[in-house]
Amino acid sequence: MTLNTKTICGSVAIIGAPNAGKSTLVNRMVGQKVSIVSPKVQTTRNRILGIALHENAQVILIDTPGLFAPESRLDRAMVSAAWTGASEGDVIAYLFDSNKKSINANDRRTLEKLSEQAQHVPVVLVLNKVDLIEKTKLLRLTEEMNALCPFRDTFMISAEKGDGVQDLLKYFAKILPESEWIFDEDQTTDMPMRLLAAEITREQVFNQLYQEIPYAITVETETWEEFDNGDVKLQQIIHVEKDQQKAIVLGKGGERLREIGERARKELAIIFDRKVHLKLFVRVTDKWKDDPLYYAQWGLTDGK
């Protein structure tokens, strides 16, 4: 990009149900991991910015928590963060898992809200996982969703495989406003490194533990120490709610915790491009999900 080239900059809010593929799409567009991914639903808890470039355009992608019927205080804070993220976008992209094949009551409530938003900003339908559904069913689903909400345009992609993703990014760059870039050219996220490191470790907890245990934990980067040779030493606390959960995270003789730490360390070394020394501890923090101080670190407001 030359100094005389006009620049484009704006934000796109990526919203959708849990496990629609929002984080996978953001990571794919950015070109590296800025948001954790897990087969389990409700992995993303906070609003995350990913910064993608296309020619003279800086596209700021707002990855939001999934939209679902909230039950706990934390759930309500997450859903609130998702709609706050939507309100911040110059464009809203509604990502829908087309493999669901049908629209449920929660989807209809979301489409109703999006219809209101469409009066103020462009709202785009992005059907994901289209490689997993028959074409006739996909077209029927497209017609049904466009009848429920006045989408400006519809895209069909596979975020996992990358099919159609560059076309979508090019489209965003085309409809965003002319403006100076907000972030440096080599910046990929606005997330502090301490928080990103905690998220990577939480991703490994999600990937290695089962049932409800991952939803009962949060990870806190307690210390961050940098050395003259470029290495970084991290100490993190995995907070759980009960002693039984602590035992599960530790595993026999601490084996599971060591595995979580080793996988997280390798991922962090790739992301930060430096050697990482990681030490993990597990602490029982009763009812941490009811304490706003814990999820305030993710930028969530009190979900009363």
MOQUI-V786478 format. One record per backbone hydrogen bond with DSSP energy under -1.0 kcal/mol. NH is the residue of the N-H (numbers start at 1). CO is the residue of the C=O. E is the energy in kcal/mol with one decimal. If there is no record, write none. Layout:
BEGIN
nh co e
NH CO E
NH CO E
END
This chain:
BEGIN
nh co e
5 2 -1.1
8 56 -2.1
9 177 -2.0
10 58 -1.5
12 60 -3.0
13 91 -2.7
14 62 -2.7
15 93 -2.4
20 17 -1.5
25 21 -2.3
26 22 -2.5
27 23 -2.7
28 24 -2.1
29 25 -2.4
30 26 -2.6
31 27 -2.3
48 63 -2.8
50 61 -2.9
51 188 -2.5
52 59 -2.9
54 57 -2.3
57 54 -2.3
58 8 -3.0
59 52 -3.1
60 10 -2.9
61 50 -3.6
62 12 -3.0
63 48 -3.4
64 14 -1.3
67 16 -2.2
76 72 -2.2
77 73 -1.9
78 74 -2.3
79 75 -2.5
80 76 -2.2
81 77 -2.0
82 78 -1.8
83 79 -2.0
84 80 -2.1
85 81 -2.4
86 82 -1.8
87 83 -1.8
89 86 -1.1
90 11 -1.7
91 11 -1.4
92 122 -2.5
93 13 -3.2
94 124 -3.1
95 15 -3.1
96 126 -2.5
98 96 -1.1
98 128 -2.1
100 97 -2.0
101 98 -1.2
108 104 -2.0
109 105 -1.9
110 106 -2.0
111 107 -2.7
112 108 -1.9
113 109 -1.8
114 110 -2.5
115 111 -1.8
116 112 -1.1
117 113 -2.0
118 114 -2.4
119 116 -1.2
120 117 -2.3
121 117 -2.1
124 92 -3.2
125 153 -2.4
126 94 -2.8
127 155 -3.1
128 96 -2.9
130 157 -1.9
132 129 -1.9
133 130 -1.1
138 134 -2.2
139 135 -2.5
140 136 -1.9
141 137 -2.3
142 138 -2.2
143 139 -2.2
144 140 -2.1
145 141 -2.3
146 142 -2.2
147 143 -1.4
149 145 -1.1
151 149 -2.3
152 123 -3.2
155 125 -2.8
157 127 -3.0
158 163 -2.3
162 158 -2.5
165 162 -1.4
168 164 -1.7
169 165 -2.4
170 166 -2.5
171 167 -1.8
172 168 -2.4
173 169 -2.3
174 170 -1.4
175 171 -1.7
176 172 -1.4
179 7 -1.8
187 184 -1.5
196 192 -2.4
197 193 -2.5
198 194 -1.7
199 195 -2.3
200 196 -2.1
201 197 -1.8
202 198 -2.3
203 199 -2.2
204 200 -1.5
205 201 -1.8
206 202 -2.4
207 203 -2.2
208 204 -1.4
209 205 -1.9
213 210 -1.4
216 213 -1.8
217 214 -1.2
218 239 -1.5
220 237 -2.6
222 220 -1.0
222 235 -1.9
223 235 -1.7
225 233 -2.6
227 231 -2.6
230 227 -2.0
232 275 -2.0
233 225 -3.3
234 277 -3.4
235 223 -1.9
236 279 -2.6
237 220 -2.9
238 281 -3.4
239 218 -3.0
240 283 -2.5
246 242 -1.7
247 243 -2.1
248 244 -1.7
249 245 -2.4
250 246 -2.5
251 247 -2.3
254 251 -2.0
255 252 -1.7
257 250 -1.7
258 254 -2.0
259 255 -1.9
260 256 -2.6
261 257 -2.5
262 258 -2.5
263 259 -2.3
264 260 -2.3
265 261 -2.6
266 262 -2.0
267 263 -1.9
268 264 -2.7
269 265 -2.2
270 266 -1.4
271 267 -2.2
272 268 -3.0
274 269 -1.0
277 232 -2.9
279 234 -2.2
281 236 -1.9
283 238 -2.5
285 240 -3.7
288 285 -1.3
290 287 -1.5
291 288 -1.6
294 291 -1.8
296 292 -1.5
298 295 -1.0
299 296 -1.8
300 295 -1.6
END
